[in-house]
Amino acid sequence: MQESQVDMTVFEAILAKRCVRSYTAQAVSLDTIHILLEAAAHAPTALHHEPWAFAIIRDKQLLKDISNCAKPLFVQELQKTGSTPGCLAEPDFDIFYEASTLILICSKQTGPFMIADCWLAAENLMLAACAMKLGSCVIGAALTALNMPDIKVKLNIPEEFSVIAPIILGYPSGDTPPSPRKKPLILTLTS
Ligand SMILES: Cc1cc2nc3c(=O)[nH]c(=O)nc-3n(C[C@H](O)[C@H](O)[C@H](O)COP(=O)(O)O)c2cc1C
């Protein structure tokens, strides 16, 4: 099957999509990345603003450097909330799980809906990735580091842009078991 061919319904992809934290070394082709960006850019968008912009990082050393910068920052954030850092405190732990690709959904816009738009684009991208047999995971733990001015300079992200949604991407090595979900809490169901 070609990477661009999919044989999953949207609902099947929603149910199949897992946060993948173990990847093979296989790179994601640029063609595939462009298809995923197309899926992201078809997300609903308030007032037709289409506020998103994308940064794609595939340089292993750069990913490692960002991971090393992000870990202590996120450990500090966790400590403020009384949470334990777990594997984040381990020197060799890679916050990006050695995924070959990191996609950042960014925006320079402000306003009440920009963040919602970018996260809708993120979910479109991750569902499309799942349908193409790719794994993905949001890495919120890297967000503070990714918005630091010196990191943005390294990533060629102009100062006026904020990173909203960091998503790793790659080919899963093995299966990720489903994580159970609560039944939907229905507050009202009118006739
Ligand atoms: C906003 C957001 C931030 C997240 N940040 C991280 C993260 O930093 N590291 C990580 O391993 N997973 C992260 N996740 C993934 C969640 O932990 C994951 O969705 C959850 O474990 C449920 O697993 P599933 O999506 O495979 O069902 C994040 C998810 C969201 C929505």
The ligand as a Tripos MOL2 file, in Angstrom:
@<TRIPOS>MOLECULE
LIG
   31    33     1     0     0
SMALL
NO_CHARGES

@<TRIPOS>ATOM
      1 C1         -2.3050   18.6560   25.4770 C.3       1 LIG1
      2 C2         -1.6260   17.3190   25.6040 C.ar      1 LIG1
      3 C3         -0.3240   17.2590   26.0390 C.ar      1 LIG1
      4 C4          0.3350   16.0290   26.1190 C.ar      1 LIG1
      5 N1          1.6430   16.0040   26.4760 N.ar      1 LIG1
      6 C5          2.2960   14.8240   26.5280 C.ar      1 LIG1
      7 C6          3.6840   14.7720   26.8360 C.ar      1 LIG1
      8 O1          4.3390   15.7850   27.0740 O.2       1 LIG1
      9 N2          4.2930   13.5660   26.8310 N.ar      1 LIG1
     10 C7          3.6130   12.3990   26.5780 C.ar      1 LIG1
     11 O2          4.2250   11.3350   26.6060 O.2       1 LIG1
     12 N3          2.2980   12.4120   26.2630 N.ar      1 LIG1
     13 C8          1.6300   13.5910   26.2270 C.ar      1 LIG1
     14 N4          0.3030   13.6240   25.8620 N.ar      1 LIG1
     15 C9         -0.3720   12.3680   25.5070 C.3       1 LIG1
     16 C10        -1.3230   11.8770   26.6070 C.3       1 LIG1
     17 O3         -0.5720   11.4840   27.7060 O.3       1 LIG1
     18 C11        -2.1690   10.7410   26.0100 C.3       1 LIG1
     19 O4         -3.1180   11.3010   25.1450 O.3       1 LIG1
     20 C12        -2.8560    9.9040   27.0700 C.3       1 LIG1
     21 O5         -1.8840    9.1630   27.7320 O.3       1 LIG1
     22 C13        -3.9120    8.9610   26.4910 C.3       1 LIG1
     23 O6         -3.3120    8.0380   25.6200 O.3       1 LIG1
     24 P1         -3.9400    7.7340   24.1760 P.3       1 LIG1
     25 O7         -4.0260    9.0550   23.4790 O.co2     1 LIG1
     26 O8         -3.0070    6.7590   23.5490 O.co2     1 LIG1
     27 O9         -5.2950    7.1400   24.4250 O.co2     1 LIG1
     28 C14        -0.3490   14.8350   25.7850 C.ar      1 LIG1
     29 C15        -1.6800   14.9070   25.3440 C.ar      1 LIG1
     30 C16        -2.3070   16.1240   25.2370 C.ar      1 LIG1
     31 C17        -3.7250   16.1730   24.7250 C.3       1 LIG1
@<TRIPOS>BOND
     1     1     2 1
     2     2     3 ar
     3     2    30 ar
     4     3     4 ar
     5     4     5 ar
     6     4    28 ar
     7     5     6 ar
     8     6     7 ar
     9     6    13 1
    10     7     8 2
    11     7     9 ar
    12     9    10 ar
    13    10    11 2
    14    10    12 ar
    15    12    13 ar
    16    13    14 ar
    17    14    15 1
    18    14    28 ar
    19    15    16 1
    20    16    17 1
    21    16    18 1
    22    18    19 1
    23    18    20 1
    24    20    21 1
    25    20    22 1
    26    22    23 1
    27    23    24 1
    28    24    25 2
    29    24    26 1
    30    24    27 1
    31    28    29 ar
    32    29    30 ar
    33    30    31 1
@<TRIPOS>SUBSTRUCTURE
     1 LIG1         1 GROUP 0 **** ****
